[in-house]
């Protein structure tokens, strides 16, 4: 098993429901980080992916969808419930 040097940390990864973003989320999860995943994905698909990541990586995973990234305060407000679900 790889070193879990990110244990106790939370990583919010944008675009993490597919492609490169999903690969980055998996790498951070393998390093022990709890995750908040984000992407343009339907609710049921997002929930299924969240559960898959939790099972595959053994970390807590929160899901937030369709966030506007232009204003930092909106990001923090929208991501807060998912971060709490991921252990923060």
BELKA-V928378 format. One record per residue. N is the residue number from 1. RES is the residue in one letter. SS is DSSP state (H for helix, E for strand, - for the rest). PSI is psi in radians with two decimals (* if undefined). Layout:
{{N	RES	SS	PSI} {N	RES	SS	PSI}}
This chain:
{{1	X	-	2.42} {2	X	-	2.73} {3	X	-	2.40} {4	X	-	1.06} {5	X	-	-0.14} {6	X	-	0.21} {7	X	-	2.35} {8	X	-	-0.08} {9	X	-	2.79} {10	X	E	2.28} {11	X	E	2.17} {12	X	E	2.04} {13	X	E	1.97} {14	X	-	2.58} {15	X	-	0.45} {16	X	-	0.18} {17	X	-	-0.02} {18	X	-	2.88} {19	X	H	-2.41} {20	X	H	-0.71} {21	X	H	-0.70} {22	X	H	-0.67} {23	X	H	-0.72} {24	X	H	-0.78} {25	X	H	-0.76} {26	X	H	-0.74} {27	X	H	-0.76} {28	X	H	-0.69} {29	X	H	-0.72} {30	X	H	-0.49} {31	X	-	0.02} {32	X	-	-0.07} {33	X	-	2.37} {34	X	E	2.68} {35	X	E	2.60} {36	X	E	1.98} {37	X	E	2.65} {38	X	E	2.46} {39	X	E	3.03} {40	X	-	1.56} {41	X	-	2.59} {42	X	-	2.68} {43	X	H	-0.87} {44	X	H	-0.70} {45	X	H	-0.70} {46	X	H	-0.73} {47	X	H	-0.70} {48	X	H	-0.72} {49	X	H	-0.71} {50	X	H	-0.83} {51	X	H	-0.68} {52	X	H	-0.79} {53	X	H	-0.75} {54	X	H	-0.79} {55	X	H	-0.81} {56	X	H	-0.70} {57	X	H	-0.32} {58	X	-	0.53} {59	X	-	2.90} {60	X	-	2.48} {61	X	E	2.19} {62	X	E	2.79} {63	X	E	2.27} {64	X	E	2.50} {65	X	E	2.63} {66	X	-	0.94} {67	X	-	2.45} {68	X	-	2.21} {69	X	-	0.20} {70	X	-	-0.42} {71	X	-	2.07} {72	X	H	-0.69} {73	X	H	-0.61} {74	X	H	-0.64} {75	X	H	-0.87} {76	X	H	-0.78} {77	X	H	-0.78} {78	X	H	-0.58} {79	X	H	-0.30} {80	X	H	-0.85} {81	X	H	-0.66} {82	X	H	-0.66} {83	X	H	-0.69} {84	X	H	-0.66} {85	X	H	-0.45} {86	X	-	0.13} {87	X	-	0.24} {88	X	-	*}}
